[in-house]
Amino acid sequence: MGQVRVDQLEREYDVEVEWRAYLLDPSTPEGGRSHPYPPEIRAQRSGPLRQMAADAGVTIVDRDWISNSRKAHEAAMFARDAGSFAPFHRAMLDAYFAHGRDIGDINVLLELAGECGLDTVELRAALEDGRYARHVDQDAALAWRIGFTGVPAFILGNRAIIGAQPYQVFEEVMALLGREKRSVVAPPDGSVE
């Protein structure tokens, strides 16, 4: 959901987006863990989110496994340094939300990275030596200091938006910040004529 909102925001406004790592549950073991709720409870609790996602054209599948996202964030930072953050980030979100894949699994991350043209040998080395671990920790600490309690979470100017929110909330915040929509809105492919 967050990616969809950011995509629309970038098309309609002159904004610069900087994605940061956030560990939703830092206590999740490295290998992940079983979901604590049965499918019926998960369906009930996620109903409104799934409907909002469906309305935005996003598929969210039910998962009985919770991934530890630390390595996924490290891989995303590697992709950023390699100039391929956007395609890798999209592939990772799609793998997790639409296909229920375990993004805490290094082999899944390497597969996604390979599909995005990243150097998988170098990525494996970066994940194994913890090259980006400190950066993930710094981002996570910043999020906690700001008061983020969930995802997605956004900072627009001096305003925070936490949780899956309708796009109208983003428009309202942009108006409060005195930001106007572009005179020519970019199409979904991002090109501006």
N, CA and C atoms as an extended XYZ file, in Angstrom:
579
Properties=species:S:1:pos:R:3:atomname:S:1:resname:S:1:resid:I:1 pbc="F F F"
N         0.822       -1.189        0.000 N   MET     1
C         0.000        0.000        0.000 CA  MET     1
C         0.868        1.256        0.000 C   MET     1
N         1.918        1.239        0.794 N   GLY     2
C         2.780        2.413        0.877 CA  GLY     2
C         3.385        2.765       -0.463 C   GLY     2
N         3.814        1.742       -1.215 N   GLN     3
C         4.422        1.984       -2.518 CA  GLN     3
C         3.422        2.631       -3.472 C   GLN     3
N         2.180        2.176       -3.444 N   VAL     4
C         1.142        2.746       -4.311 CA  VAL     4
C         0.930        4.220       -3.984 C   VAL     4
N         0.865        4.542       -2.703 N   ARG     5
C         0.665        5.938       -2.298 CA  ARG     5
C         1.855        6.804       -2.718 C   ARG     5
N         3.054        6.289       -2.532 N   VAL     6
C         4.254        7.039       -2.905 CA  VAL     6
C         4.310        7.237       -4.414 C   VAL     6
N         3.981        6.201       -5.178 N   ASP     7
C         3.977        6.333       -6.638 CA  ASP     7
C         3.050        7.462       -7.080 C   ASP     7
N         1.850        7.496       -6.517 N   GLN     8
C         0.890        8.529       -6.893 CA  GLN     8
C         1.380        9.905       -6.446 C   GLN     8
N         1.947        9.977       -5.259 N   LEU     9
C         2.474       11.242       -4.750 CA  LEU     9
C         3.575       11.771       -5.670 C   LEU     9
N         4.463       10.891       -6.114 N   GLU    10
C         5.552       11.306       -7.005 CA  GLU    10
C         5.025       11.759       -8.367 C   GLU    10
N         3.951       11.133       -8.837 N   ARG    11
C         3.374       11.541      -10.120 CA  ARG    11
C         2.705       12.911      -10.029 C   ARG    11
N         2.060       13.185       -8.905 N   GLU    12
C         1.233       14.386       -8.800 CA  GLU    12
C         1.933       15.595       -8.178 C   GLU    12
N         2.989       15.357       -7.418 N   TYR    13
C         3.673       16.452       -6.733 CA  TYR    13
C         5.171       16.365       -6.987 C   TYR    13
N         5.835       17.491       -6.844 N   ASP    14
C         7.286       17.517       -6.943 CA  ASP    14
C         7.838       17.167       -5.561 C   ASP    14
N         8.069       15.895       -5.337 N   VAL    15
C         8.564       15.417       -4.048 CA  VAL    15
C         9.790       14.543       -4.254 C   VAL    15
N        10.596       14.473       -3.239 N   GLU    16
C        11.745       13.571       -3.230 CA  GLU    16
C        11.471       12.514       -2.171 C   GLU    16
N        11.579       11.259       -2.565 N   VAL    17
C        11.269       10.151       -1.665 CA  VAL    17
C        12.561        9.480       -1.230 C   VAL    17
N        12.675        9.273        0.064 N   GLU    18
C        13.806        8.526        0.607 CA  GLU    18
C        13.244        7.426        1.499 C   GLU    18
N        13.378        6.186        1.039 N   TRP    19
C        12.900        5.045        1.818 CA  TRP    19
C        13.892        4.750        2.929 C   TRP    19
N        13.386        4.401        4.094 N   ARG    20
C        14.214        4.041        5.243 CA  ARG    20
C        13.770        2.695        5.787 C   ARG    20
N        14.675        2.040        6.475 N   ALA    21
C        14.369        0.742        7.087 CA  ALA    21
C        13.546        0.943        8.353 C   ALA    21
N        12.627        0.021        8.583 N   TYR    22
C        11.838        0.008        9.809 CA  TYR    22
C        11.595       -1.449       10.171 C   TYR    22
N        11.989       -1.836       11.358 N   LEU    23
C        11.791       -3.210       11.825 CA  LEU    23
C        10.491       -3.252       12.609 C   LEU    23
N         9.454       -3.780       11.975 N   LEU    24
C         8.127       -3.788       12.581 CA  LEU    24
C         8.129       -4.511       13.924 C   LEU    24
N         8.803       -5.649       13.972 N   ASP    25
C         8.909       -6.398       15.227 CA  ASP    25
C        10.348       -6.881       15.373 C   ASP    25
N        11.199       -6.075       16.016 N   PRO    26
C        12.608       -6.441       16.159 CA  PRO    26
C        12.833       -7.759       16.897 C   PRO    26
N        11.818       -8.249       17.610 N   SER    27
C        11.987       -9.507       18.343 CA  SER    27
C        11.775      -10.739       17.458 C   SER    27
N        11.370      -10.539       16.203 N   THR    28
C        11.192      -11.680       15.298 CA  THR    28
C        12.542      -12.355       15.097 C   THR    28
N        12.632      -13.659       15.326 N   PRO    29
C        13.908      -14.354       15.151 CA  PRO    29
C        14.424      -14.222       13.719 C   PRO    29
N        15.717      -14.381       13.547 N   GLU    30
C        16.332      -14.244       12.226 CA  GLU    30
C        15.642      -15.124       11.187 C   GLU    30
N        15.256      -16.313       11.549 N   GLY    31
C        14.602      -17.227       10.611 CA  GLY    31
C        13.111      -17.005       10.471 C   GLY    31
N        12.569      -15.987       11.147 N   GLY    32
C        11.137      -15.724       11.108 CA  GLY    32
C        10.408      -16.545       12.159 C   GLY    32
N         9.074      -16.475       12.123 N   ARG    33
C         8.281      -17.236       13.092 CA  ARG    33
C         6.875      -17.443       12.550 C   ARG    33
N         6.212      -18.414       13.127 N   SER    34
C         4.825      -18.667       12.755 CA  SER    34
C         3.964      -17.492       13.186 C   SER    34
N         2.928      -17.244       12.419 N   HIS    35
C         2.000      -16.170       12.777 CA  HIS    35
C         1.274      -16.581       14.051 C   HIS    35
N         1.127      -15.666       15.022 N   PRO    36
C         0.504      -16.041       16.297 CA  PRO    36
C        -1.017      -16.197       16.232 C   PRO    36
N        -1.644      -15.720       15.154 N   TYR    37
C        -3.102      -15.785       15.070 CA  TYR    37
C        -3.542      -16.795       14.019 C   TYR    37
N        -4.659      -17.473       14.266 N   PRO    38
C        -5.187      -18.409       13.269 CA  PRO    38
C        -5.724      -17.636       12.054 C   PRO    38
N        -5.883      -18.320       10.910 N   PRO    39
C        -6.330      -17.648        9.684 CA  PRO    39
C        -7.616      -16.841        9.838 C   PRO    39
N        -8.563      -17.332       10.630 N   GLU    40
C        -9.840      -16.619       10.779 CA  GLU    40
C        -9.634      -15.247       11.422 C   GLU    40
N        -8.806      -15.199       12.437 N   ILE    41
C        -8.536      -13.932       13.132 CA  ILE    41
C        -7.745      -13.000       12.212 C   ILE    41
N        -6.755      -13.551       11.498 N   ARG    42
C        -5.976      -12.725       10.564 CA  ARG    42
C        -6.892      -12.106        9.518 C   ARG    42
N        -7.818      -12.895        8.986 N   ALA    43
C        -8.741      -12.394        7.958 CA  ALA    43
C        -9.607      -11.271        8.514 C   ALA    43
N       -10.082      -11.455        9.737 N   GLN    44
C       -10.936      -10.444       10.362 CA  GLN    44
C       -10.158       -9.147       10.597 C   GLN    44
N        -8.944       -9.277       11.115 N   ARG    45
C        -8.142       -8.098       11.452 CA  ARG    45
C        -7.636       -7.361       10.218 C   ARG    45
N        -7.393       -8.095        9.134 N   SER    46
C        -6.812       -7.458        7.950 CA  SER    46
C        -7.845       -7.093        6.891 C   SER    46
N        -9.114       -7.346        7.161 N   GLY    47
C       -10.163       -7.078        6.180 CA  GLY    47
C       -10.147       -5.675        5.600 C   GLY    47
N       -10.170       -4.631        6.435 N   PRO    48
C       -10.162       -3.266        5.890 CA  PRO    48
C        -8.902       -2.962        5.067 C   PRO    48
N        -7.752       -3.441        5.526 N   LEU    49
C        -6.514       -3.219        4.784 CA  LEU    49
C        -6.564       -3.927        3.434 C   LEU    49
N        -7.031       -5.167        3.433 N   ARG    50
C        -7.126       -5.908        2.167 CA  ARG    50
C        -8.074       -5.209        1.196 C   ARG    50
N        -9.167       -4.656        1.711 N   GLN    51
C       -10.105       -3.951        0.835 CA  GLN    51
C        -9.465       -2.690        0.272 C   GLN    51
N        -8.758       -1.935        1.117 N   MET    52
C        -8.080       -0.732        0.654 CA  MET    52
C        -7.037       -1.096       -0.402 C   MET    52
N        -6.308       -2.177       -0.157 N   ALA    53
C        -5.305       -2.631       -1.120 CA  ALA    53
C        -5.966       -3.032       -2.433 C   ALA    53
N        -7.037       -3.804       -2.353 N   ALA    54
C        -7.741       -4.241       -3.566 CA  ALA    54
C        -8.241       -3.034       -4.356 C   ALA    54
N        -8.766       -2.036       -3.655 N   ASP    55
C        -9.245       -0.819       -4.324 CA  ASP    55
C        -8.111       -0.095       -5.048 C   ASP    55
N        -6.883       -0.255       -4.546 N   ALA    56
C        -5.714        0.383       -5.162 CA  ALA    56
C        -5.032       -0.530       -6.178 C   ALA    56
N        -5.616       -1.717       -6.409 N   GLY    57
C        -5.039       -2.647       -7.377 CA  GLY    57
C        -3.888       -3.469       -6.838 C   GLY    57
N        -3.808       -3.603       -5.529 N   VAL    58
C        -2.717       -4.338       -4.884 CA  VAL    58
C        -3.265       -5.623       -4.275 C   VAL    58
N        -2.536       -6.701       -4.476 N   THR    59
C        -2.913       -7.985       -3.892 CA  THR    59
C        -2.119       -8.209       -2.613 C   THR    59
N        -2.804       -8.587       -1.560 N   ILE    60
C        -2.145       -8.971       -0.311 CA  ILE    60
C        -2.651      -10.362        0.039 C   ILE    60
N        -1.733      -11.319        0.067 N   VAL    61
C        -2.118      -12.686        0.411 CA  VAL    61
C        -1.923      -12.920        1.901 C   VAL    61
N        -2.646      -13.885        2.421 N   ASP    62
C        -2.490      -14.261        3.823 CA  ASP    62
C        -1.218      -15.090        3.961 C   ASP    62
N        -0.466      -14.822        4.994 N   ARG    63
C         0.755      -15.583        5.273 CA  ARG    63
C         0.659      -16.138        6.682 C   ARG    63
N         1.051      -17.374        6.842 N   ASP    64
C         1.070      -17.945        8.188 CA  ASP    64
C         2.470      -17.841        8.792 C   ASP    64
N         3.359      -17.148        8.076 N   TRP    65
C         4.740      -16.996        8.505 CA  TRP    65
C         5.091      -15.514        8.520 C   TRP    65
N         5.762      -15.069        9.565 N   ILE    66
C         6.219      -13.683        9.659 CA  ILE    66
C         7.721      -13.670        9.426 C   ILE    66
N         8.136      -12.948        8.409 N   SER    67
C         9.558      -12.858        8.072 CA  SER    67
C        10.252      -11.833        8.954 C   SER    67
N        11.517      -12.087        9.246 N   ASN    68
C        12.369      -11.072        9.834 CA  ASN    68
C        12.875      -10.248        8.650 C   ASN    68
N        12.567       -8.963        8.626 N   SER    69
C        12.863       -8.139        7.453 CA  SER    69
C        14.252       -7.509        7.452 C   SER    69
N        15.063       -7.789        8.458 N   ARG    70
C        16.381       -7.155        8.551 CA  ARG    70
C        17.221       -7.355        7.289 C   ARG    70
N        17.373       -8.590        6.832 N   LYS    71
C        18.195       -8.859        5.646 CA  LYS    71
C        17.580       -8.223        4.404 C   LYS    71
N        16.247       -8.155        4.351 N   ALA    72
C        15.579       -7.504        3.219 CA  ALA    72
C        15.945       -6.020        3.182 C   ALA    72
N        15.974       -5.380        4.352 N   HIS    73
C        16.365       -3.968        4.408 CA  HIS    73
C        17.833       -3.801        4.019 C   HIS    73
N        18.676       -4.719        4.471 N   GLU    74
C        20.089       -4.653        4.091 CA  GLU    74
C        20.237       -4.810        2.582 C   GLU    74
N        19.488       -5.744        1.999 N   ALA    75
C        19.543       -5.961        0.550 CA  ALA    75
C        19.052       -4.722       -0.197 C   ALA    75
N        18.025       -4.063        0.326 N   ALA    76
C        17.516       -2.844       -0.311 CA  ALA    76
C        18.571       -1.738       -0.282 C   ALA    76
N        19.323       -1.650        0.804 N   MET    77
C        20.388       -0.650        0.883 CA  MET    77
C        21.502       -0.969       -0.113 C   MET    77
N        21.800       -2.253       -0.265 N   PHE    78
C        22.765       -2.674       -1.280 CA  PHE    78
C        22.266       -2.250       -2.661 C   PHE    78
N        20.983       -2.510       -2.936 N   ALA    79
C        20.396       -2.148       -4.232 CA  ALA    79
C        20.459       -0.638       -4.448 C   ALA    79
N        20.229        0.141       -3.396 N   ARG    80
C        20.311        1.603       -3.511 CA  ARG    80
C        21.722        2.009       -3.926 C   ARG    80
N        22.714        1.447       -3.265 N   ASP    81
C        24.096        1.783       -3.607 CA  ASP    81
C        24.451        1.357       -5.027 C   ASP    81
N        23.790        0.322       -5.533 N   ALA    82
C        24.043       -0.177       -6.888 CA  ALA    82
C        23.183        0.544       -7.932 C   ALA    82
N        22.357        1.490       -7.485 N   GLY    83
C        21.522        2.242       -8.412 CA  GLY    83
C        20.278        1.511       -8.883 C   GLY    83
N        19.874        0.475       -8.152 N   SER    84
C        18.703       -0.322       -8.552 CA  SER    84
C        17.683       -0.453       -7.427 C   SER    84
N        17.591        0.566       -6.593 N   PHE    85
C        16.681        0.463       -5.462 CA  PHE    85
C        15.236        0.258       -5.899 C   PHE    85
N        14.736        1.106       -6.788 N   ALA    86
C        13.310        1.061       -7.145 CA  ALA    86
C        12.879       -0.308       -7.671 C   ALA    86
N        13.567       -0.885       -8.664 N   PRO    87
C        13.099       -2.194       -9.139 CA  PRO    87
C        13.228       -3.292       -8.086 C   PRO    87
N        14.298       -3.244       -7.297 N   PHE    88
C        14.463       -4.273       -6.271 CA  PHE    88
C        13.400       -4.120       -5.191 C   PHE    88
N        13.153       -2.909       -4.754 N   HIS    89
C        12.171       -2.651       -3.707 CA  HIS    89
C        10.787       -3.115       -4.150 C   HIS    89
N        10.431       -2.798       -5.388 N   ARG    90
C         9.136       -3.236       -5.918 CA  ARG    90
C         9.053       -4.757       -5.975 C   ARG    90
N        10.120       -5.381       -6.442 N   ALA    91
C        10.136       -6.849       -6.539 CA  ALA    91
C        10.003       -7.483       -5.162 C   ALA    91
N        10.666       -6.894       -4.180 N   MET    92
C        10.620       -7.428       -2.826 CA  MET    92
C         9.223       -7.270       -2.221 C   MET    92
N         8.622       -6.108       -2.379 N   LEU    93
C         7.271       -5.894       -1.861 CA  LEU    93
C         6.273       -6.832       -2.534 C   LEU    93
N         6.399       -6.994       -3.845 N   ASP    94
C         5.510       -7.891       -4.579 CA  ASP    94
C         5.689       -9.331       -4.106 C   ASP    94
N         6.935       -9.745       -3.933 N   ALA    95
C         7.206      -11.116       -3.477 CA  ALA    95
C         6.563      -11.365       -2.115 C   ALA    95
N         6.679      -10.405       -1.227 N   TYR    96
C         6.164      -10.571        0.131 CA  TYR    96
C         4.643      -10.471        0.189 C   TYR    96
N         4.107       -9.379       -0.316 N   PHE    97
C         2.672       -9.132       -0.158 CA  PHE    97
C         1.803       -9.916       -1.140 C   PHE    97
N         2.193       -9.966       -2.402 N   ALA    98
C         1.340      -10.608       -3.406 CA  ALA    98
C         1.569      -12.105       -3.518 C   ALA    98
N         2.781      -12.560       -3.155 N   HIS    99
C         3.102      -13.977       -3.339 CA  HIS    99
C         3.446      -14.705       -2.046 C   HIS    99
N         3.471      -13.985       -0.925 N   GLY   100
C         3.702      -14.619        0.367 CA  GLY   100
C         5.080      -15.224        0.540 C   GLY   100
N         6.068      -14.693       -0.177 N   ARG   101
C         7.420      -15.247       -0.078 CA  ARG   101
C         8.123      -14.720        1.171 C   ARG   101
N         9.096      -15.477        1.644 N   ASP   102
C         9.838      -15.136        2.860 CA  ASP   102
C        11.012      -14.225        2.512 C   ASP   102
N        10.847      -12.917        2.714 N   ILE   103
C        11.915      -11.975        2.378 CA  ILE   103
C        13.006      -11.928        3.448 C   ILE   103
N        12.892      -12.778        4.445 N   GLY   104
C        13.972      -12.945        5.405 CA  GLY   104
C        14.952      -14.018        4.951 C   GLY   104
N        14.592      -14.734        3.907 N   ASP   105
C        15.407      -15.820        3.358 CA  ASP   105
C        16.395      -15.236        2.347 C   ASP   105
N        17.671      -15.382        2.623 N   ILE   106
C        18.701      -14.819        1.748 CA  ILE   106
C        18.559      -15.338        0.322 C   ILE   106
N        18.194      -16.601        0.153 N   ASN   107
C        18.057      -17.137       -1.202 CA  ASN   107
C        16.934      -16.457       -1.980 C   ASN   107
N        15.855      -16.113       -1.309 N   VAL   108
C        14.769      -15.363       -1.964 CA  VAL   108
C        15.285      -13.985       -2.371 C   VAL   108
N        16.009      -13.327       -1.483 N   LEU   109
C        16.545      -11.998       -1.787 CA  LEU   109
C        17.524      -12.051       -2.953 C   LEU   109
N        18.354      -13.082       -2.988 N   LEU   110
C        19.306      -13.224       -4.094 CA  LEU   110
C        18.583      -13.465       -5.414 C   LEU   110
N        17.529      -14.264       -5.378 N   GLU   111
C        16.746      -14.513       -6.592 CA  GLU   111
C        16.137      -13.207       -7.111 C   GLU   111
N        15.531      -12.443       -6.213 N   LEU   112
C        14.930      -11.168       -6.606 CA  LEU   112
C        15.994      -10.207       -7.133 C   LEU   112
N        17.136      -10.171       -6.468 N   ALA   113
C        18.225       -9.294       -6.895 CA  ALA   113
C        18.714       -9.674       -8.288 C   ALA   113
N        18.856      -10.967       -8.534 N   GLY   114
C        19.277      -11.428       -9.852 CA  GLY   114
C        18.300      -11.008      -10.934 C   GLY   114
N        17.012      -11.104      -10.627 N   GLU   115
C        15.978      -10.691      -11.585 CA  GLU   115
C        16.042       -9.193      -11.867 C   GLU   115
N        16.609       -8.442      -10.933 N   CYS   116
C        16.734       -6.987      -11.095 CA  CYS   116
C        18.104       -6.588      -11.642 C   CYS   116
N        18.919       -7.569      -11.989 N   GLY   117
C        20.221       -7.287      -12.574 CA  GLY   117
C        21.308       -6.928      -11.582 C   GLY   117
N        21.087       -7.205      -10.312 N   LEU   118
C        22.097       -6.912       -9.295 CA  LEU   118
C        23.130       -8.033       -9.222 C   LEU   118
N        24.303       -7.704       -8.744 N   ASP   119
C        25.386       -8.671       -8.562 CA  ASP   119
C        25.069       -9.516       -7.329 C   ASP   119
N        24.618      -10.739       -7.549 N   THR   120
C        24.180      -11.583       -6.435 CA  THR   120
C        25.347      -12.100       -5.596 C   THR   120
N        26.507      -12.253       -6.204 N   VAL   121
C        27.677      -12.694       -5.432 CA  VAL   121
C        28.057      -11.602       -4.431 C   VAL   121
N        28.070      -10.370       -4.902 N   GLU   122
C        28.418       -9.253       -4.022 CA  GLU   122
C        27.332       -9.021       -2.971 C   GLU   122
N        26.068       -9.196       -3.364 N   LEU   123
C        24.981       -9.043       -2.393 CA  LEU   123
C        25.093      -10.100       -1.306 C   LEU   123
N        25.343      -11.348       -1.688 N   ARG   124
C        25.504      -12.404       -0.678 CA  ARG   124
C        26.610      -12.026        0.306 C   ARG   124
N        27.736      -11.542       -0.225 N   ALA   125
C        28.852      -11.145        0.642 CA  ALA   125
C        28.419      -10.023        1.592 C   ALA   125
N        27.677       -9.043        1.066 N   ALA   126
C        27.221       -7.920        1.900 CA  ALA   126
C        26.275       -8.395        2.993 C   ALA   126
N        25.387       -9.340        2.658 N   LEU   127
C        24.448       -9.854        3.656 CA  LEU   127
C        25.159      -10.711        4.696 C   LEU   127
N        26.142      -11.470        4.260 N   GLU   128
C        26.862      -12.340        5.199 CA  GLU   128
C        27.796      -11.556        6.110 C   GLU   128
N        28.410      -10.479        5.582 N   ASP   129
C        29.340       -9.728        6.441 CA  ASP   129
C        28.657       -8.578        7.193 C   ASP   129
N        27.353       -8.416        6.989 N   GLY   130
C        26.613       -7.395        7.732 CA  GLY   130
C        26.971       -5.974        7.363 C   GLY   130
N        27.394       -5.783        6.135 N   ARG   131
C        27.860       -4.482        5.662 CA  ARG   131
C        26.844       -3.356        5.898 C   ARG   131
N        25.567       -3.666        5.806 N   TYR   132
C        24.528       -2.639        5.937 CA  TYR   132
C        23.762       -2.732        7.258 C   TYR   132
N        24.156       -3.627        8.123 N   ALA   133
C        23.424       -3.845        9.383 CA  ALA   133
C        23.366       -2.581       10.238 C   ALA   133
N        24.472       -1.874       10.335 N   ARG   134
C        24.512       -0.653       11.145 CA  ARG   134
C        23.544        0.396       10.593 C   ARG   134
N        23.453        0.488        9.269 N   HIS   135
C        22.540        1.455        8.652 CA  HIS   135
C        21.082        1.104        8.948 C   HIS   135
N        20.766       -0.189        8.919 N   VAL   136
C        19.409       -0.623        9.261 CA  VAL   136
C        19.113       -0.259       10.714 C   VAL   136
N        20.064       -0.517       11.600 N   ASP   137
C        19.884       -0.177       13.018 CA  ASP   137
C        19.671        1.327       13.208 C   ASP   137
N        20.431        2.148       12.482 N   GLN   138
C        20.288        3.600       12.599 CA  GLN   138
C        18.908        4.058       12.125 C   GLN   138
N        18.455        3.512       10.991 N   ASP   139
C        17.123        3.873       10.496 CA  ASP   139
C        16.043        3.447       11.482 C   ASP   139
N        16.173        2.238       12.005 N   ALA   140
C        15.173        1.731       12.954 CA  ALA   140
C        15.147        2.585       14.221 C   ALA   140
N        16.314        2.975       14.703 N   ALA   141
C        16.383        3.819       15.901 CA  ALA   141
C        15.750        5.187       15.638 C   ALA   141
N        15.993        5.743       14.462 N   LEU   142
C        15.387        7.024       14.107 CA  LEU   142
C        13.860        6.905       14.086 C   LEU   142
N        13.350        5.842       13.505 N   ALA   143
C        11.896        5.638       13.443 CA  ALA   143
C        11.297        5.561       14.845 C   ALA   143
N        11.965        4.858       15.744 N   TRP   144
C        11.461        4.753       17.119 CA  TRP   144
C        11.507        6.111       17.811 C   TRP   144
N        12.576        6.895       17.579 N   ARG   145
C        12.669        8.230       18.189 CA  ARG   145
C        11.559        9.146       17.677 C   ARG   145
N        11.238        9.038       16.401 N   ILE   146
C        10.173        9.856       15.820 CA  ILE   146
C         8.818        9.440       16.371 C   ILE   146
N         8.696        8.167       16.725 N   GLY   147
C         7.432        7.679       17.266 CA  GLY   147
C         6.648        6.798       16.321 C   GLY   147
N         7.293        6.310       15.273 N   PHE   148
C         6.606        5.400       14.359 CA  PHE   148
C         6.274        4.115       15.094 C   PHE   148
N         5.059        3.662       14.913 N   THR   149
C         4.604        2.439       15.585 CA  THR   149
C         4.116        1.392       14.601 C   THR   149
N         4.173        1.685       13.333 N   GLY   150
C         3.697        0.744       12.327 CA  GLY   150
C         4.136        1.167       10.949 C   GLY   150
N         3.764        0.366        9.977 N   VAL   151
C         4.083        0.652        8.587 CA  VAL   151
C         2.812        0.555        7.757 C   VAL   151
N         2.770        1.251        6.653 N   PRO   152
C         3.787        2.199        6.210 CA  PRO   152
C         3.754        3.464        7.066 C   PRO   152
N         4.846        4.179        7.060 N   ALA   153
C         4.944        5.436        7.796 CA  ALA   153
C         5.688        6.437        6.916 C   ALA   153
N         5.217        7.663        6.933 N   PHE   154
C         5.772        8.688        6.057 CA  PHE   154
C         5.971        9.978        6.830 C   PHE   154
N         6.991       10.717        6.430 N   ILE   155
C         7.176       12.075        6.923 CA  ILE   155
C         7.082       12.979        5.705 C   ILE   155
N         6.135       13.897        5.751 N   LEU   156
C         5.974       14.896        4.693 CA  LEU   156
C         6.160       16.249        5.355 C   LEU   156
N         7.296       16.883        5.065 N   GLY   157
C         7.604       18.134        5.750 CA  GLY   157
C         7.740       17.853        7.228 C   GLY   157
N         6.899       18.495        8.034 N   ASN   158
C         6.932       18.258        9.480 CA  ASN   158
C         5.724       17.445        9.945 C   ASN   158
N         5.092       16.740        9.040 N   ARG   159
C         3.904       15.934        9.350 CA  ARG   159
C         4.216       14.457        9.156 C   ARG   159
N         3.613       13.640        9.996 N   ALA   160
C         3.785       12.186        9.877 CA  ALA   160
C         2.451       11.546        9.524 C   ALA   160
N         2.528       10.542        8.668 N   ILE   161
C         1.367        9.717        8.330 CA  ILE   161
C         1.770        8.292        8.667 C   ILE   161
N         1.024        7.669        9.562 N   ILE   162
C         1.363        6.312        9.996 CA  ILE   162
C         0.202        5.386        9.678 C   ILE   162
N         0.537        4.263        9.082 N   GLY   163
C        -0.475        3.269        8.740 CA  GLY   163
C        -0.973        3.439        7.317 C   GLY   163
N        -1.679        2.431        6.836 N   ALA   164
C        -2.249        2.473        5.489 CA  ALA   164
C        -3.401        3.466        5.489 C   ALA   164
N        -3.206        4.560        4.800 N   GLN   165
C        -4.192        5.638        4.778 CA  GLN   165
C        -4.681        5.871        3.353 C   GLN   165
N        -5.903        6.367        3.212 N   PRO   166
C        -6.389        6.726        1.877 CA  PRO   166
C        -5.515        7.839        1.291 C   PRO   166
N        -5.435        7.894       -0.036 N   TYR   167
C        -4.605        8.910       -0.682 CA  TYR   167
C        -5.053       10.319       -0.308 C   TYR   167
N        -6.308       10.502       -0.012 N   GLN   168
C        -6.839       11.811        0.373 CA  GLN   168
C        -6.066       12.387        1.565 C   GLN   168
N        -5.616       11.542        2.480 N   VAL   169
C        -4.839       12.010        3.636 CA  VAL   169
C        -3.536       12.643        3.160 C   VAL   169
N        -2.897       12.044        2.167 N   PHE   170
C        -1.656       12.596        1.622 CA  PHE   170
C        -1.923       13.949        0.956 C   PHE   170
N        -3.025       14.035        0.211 N   GLU   171
C        -3.380       15.299       -0.437 CA  GLU   171
C        -3.634       16.388        0.602 C   GLU   171
N        -4.297       16.035        1.692 N   GLU   172
C        -4.577       17.011        2.747 CA  GLU   172
C        -3.288       17.510        3.391 C   GLU   172
N        -2.357       16.604        3.632 N   VAL   173
C        -1.075       17.011        4.223 CA  VAL   173
C        -0.306       17.896        3.246 C   VAL   173
N        -0.315       17.541        1.970 N   MET   174
C         0.379       18.376        0.984 CA  MET   174
C        -0.238       19.776        0.947 C   MET   174
N        -1.561       19.869        1.059 N   ALA   175
C        -2.231       21.177        1.087 CA  ALA   175
C        -1.822       21.958        2.333 C   ALA   175
N        -1.759       21.283        3.486 N   LEU   176
C        -1.325       21.945        4.723 CA  LEU   176
C         0.098       22.478        4.598 C   LEU   176
N         0.911       21.783        3.812 N   LEU   177
C         2.298       22.194        3.604 CA  LEU   177
C         2.423       23.249        2.504 C   LEU   177
N         1.290       23.609        1.892 N   GLY   178
C         1.309       24.612        0.834 CA  GLY   178
C         1.839       24.097       -0.487 C   GLY   178
N         1.807       22.794       -0.675 N   ARG   179
C         2.318       22.191       -1.914 CA  ARG   179
C         1.177       22.003       -2.899 C   ARG   179
N         1.409       22.397       -4.133 N   GLU   180
C         0.399       22.250       -5.172 CA  GLU   180
C         0.761       21.097       -6.094 C   GLU   180
N        -0.278       20.537       -6.708 N   LYS   181
C        -0.052       19.461       -7.672 CA  LYS   181
C         0.685       20.012       -8.887 C   LYS   181
N         1.412       19.122       -9.551 N   ARG   182
C         2.082       19.493      -10.793 CA  ARG   182
C         1.037       19.962      -11.806 C   ARG   182
N         1.439       20.854      -12.690 N   SER   183
C         0.513       21.287      -13.738 CA  SER   183
C         0.305       20.168      -14.755 C   SER   183
N         1.334       19.340      -14.939 N   VAL   184
C         1.223       18.157      -15.790 CA  VAL   184
C         1.511       16.963      -14.903 C   VAL   184
N         0.512       16.136      -14.703 N   VAL   185
C         0.670       14.961      -13.851 CA  VAL   185
C         1.302       13.848      -14.668 C   VAL   185
N         2.360       13.263      -14.132 N   ALA   186
C         3.050       12.177      -14.826 CA  ALA   186
C         2.156       10.947      -14.889 C   ALA   186
N         2.192       10.227      -16.021 N   PRO   187
C         1.422        8.981      -16.108 CA  PRO   187
C         2.043        7.916      -15.211 C   PRO   187
N         1.337        6.803      -14.996 N   PRO   188
C         1.848        5.759      -14.102 CA  PRO   188
C         3.236        5.230      -14.450 C   PRO   188
N         3.667        5.341      -15.729 N   ASP   189
C         5.005        4.849      -16.068 CA  ASP   189
C         6.097        5.827      -15.655 C   ASP   189
N         5.699        7.007      -15.124 N   GLY   190
C         6.662        7.963      -14.592 CA  GLY   190
C         7.197        8.959      -15.596 C   GLY   190
N         6.895        8.802      -16.888 N   SER   191
C         7.418        9.725      -17.887 CA  SER   191
C         6.603       11.012      -17.882 C   SER   191
N         7.264       12.099      -18.123 N   VAL   192
C         6.587       13.394      -18.209 CA  VAL   192
C         6.818       13.917      -19.615 C   VAL   192
N         5.728       14.253      -20.294 N   GLU   193
C         5.838       14.721      -21.686 CA  GLU   193
C         6.256       16.160      -21.741 C   GLU   193
